[in-house]
Amino acid sequence: MNADIQVHCRACGRAFAAPAVLAGQTVACPGCGQKARVPRPTAAEAAERQRTLSSTSRIDVHTGGVPPPAPPRRVVIKRPKGA
């Protein structure tokens, strides 16, 4: 399931996507600039989103006693102008 919520502007009729974290809030329509409310997901949609996020989200944690090595540093050598 996508993390965006479909919003329909009542002023111009345009449909656009808003991040789920804005559910219940008012945002400006990108088409006309009028205020449009981002709908809250239904209980079924919220449960499906939670199930999808919990089954697909994964955080890799290093479990060894020694932390992983730092990535190599990028070295930039600047030459003087005219050289």
N, C-alpha and C positions, 0 to 999 in steps of 0.2 A: 504494500500500500504506500502511496506517495505521502510525503510529509507536508504537502500543500493542501489547502482547502480552496475549493472553487467559490468565487465571490461574483455575484451579479449586481451590477450598478443599476439602480432603479432610474437614475436620471438619463443615462445614455444607452442602457441596455448591454453594455460591454461586459463580457465575462473575463475574469483574470484570476490568477492564482495568488494566494497569500500564504505565508508560512503558518503552520499550525499553532505556533506560539502566540499568534495574534488573534486566536479565536475569542469572540465576544467583544473585540475592540473595534473601533472605527478607524478606517484608513481612507486615504484619498484615492479616488479612481484614477488610474494612469491615463485614461482617455479624456475625461472631462474635468477632473479635479474635485468633483463633488464627493461628499462623504458617503462611504458605504460600510455597512457593518459586516464583519467577518463572522459567518455563522459558527456556532458551537457544534461540534460533532455530536451525533446521536450516541446513545450508550453503546449500541452495537458497533458503530464506527470507531469509537474510542477504544473498545475492547479489542477490535481487530488491529488497530494501530499499535496498541500496547503489545499484543501477541506477536505482531510482525517485528517490532523493534527488539523485543526480548529474544526472538529466535535468530535474528540476523546480526545483532550488535555483538561485537567481540572485542575485548581488550586483551592484547598480549602483555602478559606480565612476566618479567624475567624472574625466575624462581631460584636461580643459583645464588651462591654466597657472594660472588663477585659481580659488580655491576657490568653491563655490557660496555665495550670500549667506545670511546667517543668517536664520532665520524671524523675522517681526515679533514684537516683545515686547508682552506684554499689560500695559497700564497700568491700575492700579486706583486710583481716587481715593476716599479715605475721607472721609466728611463727619462732622463732630462730631455727637454725639447731640443731638437737640432742634432741629436746624437744618432 
